[in-house]
Amino acid sequence: MTARSLALFASLAACSAPTFSVAPASPAYTATPAAPSLRDTSRQRARIESEDRRLRAGAPPAATALHDAVEQIVGELGEACAPRNPGGDGLHWTIGCATETLFAPGISTPSQPEVTERWRAVGRILGNLLRRPIAGSPRLRLAVSGFADHIRFANPAAARCDELTTFWNASHPAPADEASLNRALSFCRAATMAREIACAMTGGACTRDQIDRNVGLSVGVFGGGTTRLDAAPARFRTRLGSAPAAIECACHPVPAALFGSRWSTLHGPAAPPACPAEAPSGEVPALYDCDGARRVELDLWLEVTPGATPANQCGVNSSEPDARALACLQDSVGLTAHQHDLRPPVVRPAAPRCADPRPPAGWFEAHAGARPPCVAELSE
């Protein structure tokens, strides 16, 4: 064997992996001791007990019961309906729904039979709420409000609902122009929903007198027409063109020649290259086809007698205060998707906001039950 071959063999042997007859022992690791706060919960006892007391002084059963009902209602009505708690105390909720999910454009009857069943499910949920054992003689005040934009009607008769107007004992003039047609349309949509909800709450053959006799229920039905859009157009958005090329634009005054019920006629379903511009100064603008303003809202107030709102008691049976407090904490935040930022309510006597019996200009309304909601309360 040559010297070069010996050198190559030695090099390969040196680079080969070592072999063992017995596996080597693993390195020894010293266990890290647990933090003192984990080994001795007494260090956190004061904080845990403080949190326990705060949870027990939280929302009263009335607010919790209404919150649970709102969660169920939103689940029934669908993703296009969003809840809001204006006062932050859990005793007044507003559920706003895009009317495209409830009604066909310009029509006051349901878009499909399943929609009516959803409203009846809402009524059953609210009926169960009133049957719950809640302290303070609870009364549910329900307002159903319809709103519209400035659409033009191909069939003005579609905005009328004489049978529902009679049912709710409503009185308003026959529509004479597009503004009053939109008011009538929004009232008819609200009246349709309100009757289905209230009848499902009372059960059996439903009449207006039966709703009046339900001592725990008051109902207001409101047709706001274009008033909400006219008061704050910047709050609403609209879509131009068909999906997937549609663009979203702000609802603002634009000339009727550029935007409105004529848009599809002049330009077809294709989306425009950009949102319409504001109307030039001095030109008479008009608000048209603002789908974000076509909505129906449910307002729910649950009233209880002042001073009759005991705090919730955590139902965990445990003699260990740490376990009880942590379980209460988990229970209070785990199932409250819309209630995590509520403050403890202060129940006060109702303010006399509904002293004026006349509806403001631009509104149609009807009522049932004692002390029903009024238009003034819808702006909270």
Order of alpha helices (4+ residues) and beta strands (2+ residues): alpha-alpha-alpha-alpha-beta-beta-alpha-beta-alpha-alpha-alpha-beta-alpha-beta-beta-alpha-beta-alpha-beta
